[in-house]
Amino acid sequence: MAVRYKLTGHNFTHKGSTYNVVLPDVYGANSSAIESATGMERGGSDSAVVSLSASDAMKNGLVGRVRITHGPVGDKKTAQVYCAVSKMDSVIGSITGKQYLGREITSAAFPRRRKLG
């Protein structure tokens, strides 16, 4: 059975504007260290932040998905995480070797099939 993580607001910036997207809390919590690599920082929404759903942010070209493989040989798992568009050019190299849910990320790539919403 899959573990459900609490949904919390995550802030990211794009062209000087700050946006808030509600995502599962796997970016900085639970022994994960991928906040800085993906550009998604945990934070609440305030009056100066534009709030969007994750699917709307993807449709508008503000965030993208990155597929990661994590865990030791023989027990590898895959997951997809959201990444701010401003970090897409460097996320593949910077996320490899970091921790995701207490497990080391061994590889990262962009998904071949694009799913909007």
Buried (B, 14 or more C-beta within 10 A) or exposed (E): EEEEBEEBBBBBBBEEEBBBBBBBBBBBBBEBBBBBBBBBBBBEBEEEBEBBEBEBBBEEEBBBBBBBBBBEEEEEEEBEBBBBBBBBEEBBEBBBEBBBBEBEBBEBEEEEEEEEE
